[in-house]
Amino acid sequence: RGSRSCAGSGRDILISMSTCDNPELRAEVLKWRSGYPDVAHLTPDALRKLQHEHAVRLVDCRSEAEHAVSTLPGAVHVRNFDIASSSTPVVFFCTVGLRSAAEARAVGIPGAGVLAYSMEGILPWVHAGGELVDAHGAATRRLHAFGAKYAAMAPASHEAVCFATRLSLFLHTLRAARRFLLLRCLREYRAFWQLVSAARQGAAWTWSVM
């Protein structure tokens, strides 16, 4: 286990089975994954394979406080990501795949023109030997594991930090829940306008043949 301290579908879906070597972490990943059967889930190894074959955009959808400790090389924070400008596959990640699955579902709806994936998380990533970089782009073995439960699942080679108090953990959980709600509204909004667009096209076609 890692050391711990506390600081402030209409498309082909690639699904890779979890291969995390930590039983507890694997169980967490599979638990959250089961709630998003329509999302394309990637293991760290599958992500590497995808990166080898295609240009990929990595998006860190954790909080800014988590992102500031460390992230995957080349990743951008979700607040700085413009989905409208993405013409390449997008891979979202968080700690264990819950928040990233919600993001991938929201932007990867059929017809939206975006190929979105959810990677298992930063914890499975480091268990698989993946590298991390700090806010300055330098290699680091420090990572933010959100809470003490996940910090206990970090590999011994890394220092895991987490939110210090139950209040801060609650506030970040509340912010994540609010984002989930906004993402769901966004998904429903996009689906609604796709139906409207299809209806308009159908009406125009009917008028043209009359």
Backbone hydrogen bonds, N-H to C=O, Kabsch-Sander energy under -0.5 kcal/mol:
donor,donor_aa,acceptor,acceptor_aa,energy
2,G,154,A,-2.8
3,S,158,H,-1.1
5,S,160,A,-2.1
7,A,5,S,-0.5
7,A,162,C,-2.1
14,L,12,D,-0.5
15,I,13,I,-0.7
16,S,14,L,-0.5
16,S,41,H,-1.9
26,R,22,N,-3.0
27,A,23,P,-2.3
28,E,24,E,-1.8
29,V,25,L,-2.6
30,L,26,R,-2.6
31,K,27,A,-2.0
32,W,28,E,-2.2
33,R,29,V,-2.3
34,S,30,L,-1.8
35,G,32,W,-0.9
36,Y,33,R,-2.3
39,V,36,Y,-1.5
40,A,116,A,-0.5
41,H,39,V,-0.8
42,L,118,S,-2.7
47,L,43,T,-2.2
48,R,44,P,-2.2
49,K,45,D,-2.1
50,L,46,A,-2.4
51,Q,47,L,-2.7
52,H,48,R,-1.8
53,E,49,K,-1.4
54,H,50,L,-2.5
57,R,89,P,-2.7
58,L,56,V,-0.6
59,V,91,V,-2.7
60,D,76,V,-3.0
61,C,59,V,-0.7
61,C,93,F,-2.4
67,H,63,S,-2.5
68,A,64,E,-2.0
69,V,65,A,-0.7
69,V,66,E,-0.9
70,S,66,E,-1.2
71,T,133,V,-2.1
75,A,72,L,-2.1
76,V,58,L,-2.2
78,V,60,D,-2.4
80,N,77,H,-1.9
81,F,78,V,-1.3
82,D,80,N,-0.5
83,I,81,F,-0.8
85,S,82,D,-1.3
86,S,83,I,-1.4
87,S,85,S,-0.6
90,V,115,L,-2.9
91,V,57,R,-3.0
92,F,90,V,-0.6
92,F,117,Y,-2.8
93,F,59,V,-1.9
101,A,97,G,-1.0
102,A,98,L,-1.7
103,E,99,R,-2.0
104,A,100,S,-2.6
105,R,101,A,-2.3
106,A,102,A,-2.0
107,V,103,E,-2.0
108,G,104,A,-1.8
112,A,109,I,-2.2
116,A,114,V,-0.9
117,Y,90,V,-2.7
118,S,40,A,-2.6
119,M,92,F,-3.1
120,E,42,L,-2.1
122,I,94,C,-2.5
123,L,95,T,-1.6
125,W,121,G,-1.9
126,V,122,I,-2.0
127,H,123,L,-2.0
128,A,124,P,-1.6
129,G,126,V,-1.5
130,G,125,W,-2.8
132,L,140,T,-0.5
133,V,71,T,-2.4
134,D,138,A,-2.6
135,A,68,A,-0.7
137,G,134,D,-2.0
140,T,132,L,-1.7
143,L,159,E,-2.5
145,A,143,L,-0.6
145,A,161,V,-3.2
147,G,145,A,-2.3
151,A,147,G,-2.2
152,A,148,A,-1.8
153,M,150,Y,-1.3
154,A,151,A,-1.4
158,H,155,P,-1.9
159,E,141,R,-2.7
160,A,3,S,-2.8
160,A,158,H,-0.6
161,V,143,L,-2.8
161,V,159,E,-0.5
162,C,5,S,-0.8
163,F,146,F,-2.2
169,L,165,T,-2.1
170,F,166,R,-2.7
171,L,167,L,-2.7
172,H,168,S,-2.2
173,T,169,L,-2.1
174,L,170,F,-2.6
175,R,171,L,-2.3
176,A,172,H,-2.1
177,A,173,T,-2.3
178,R,174,L,-2.3
179,R,175,R,-2.1
180,F,176,A,-2.3
181,L,177,A,-2.0
182,L,178,R,-2.2
183,L,179,R,-2.8
184,R,180,F,-2.2
185,C,181,L,-2.3
186,L,182,L,-2.4
187,R,183,L,-2.5
188,E,184,R,-2.5
189,Y,185,C,-2.5
190,R,186,L,-2.5
191,A,187,R,-2.4
192,F,188,E,-2.4
193,W,189,Y,-2.2
194,Q,190,R,-1.8
195,L,191,A,-1.9
196,V,192,F,-2.3
197,S,193,W,-2.4
198,A,194,Q,-2.4
199,A,195,L,-2.5
200,R,196,V,-2.4
201,Q,197,S,-2.3
202,G,198,A,-2.2
203,A,199,A,-2.4
204,A,200,R,-2.5
205,W,201,Q,-2.2
206,T,202,G,-2.2
207,W,203,A,-2.3
208,S,204,A,-1.9
209,V,205,W,-1.3
210,M,206,T,-0.6
210,M,207,W,-0.6
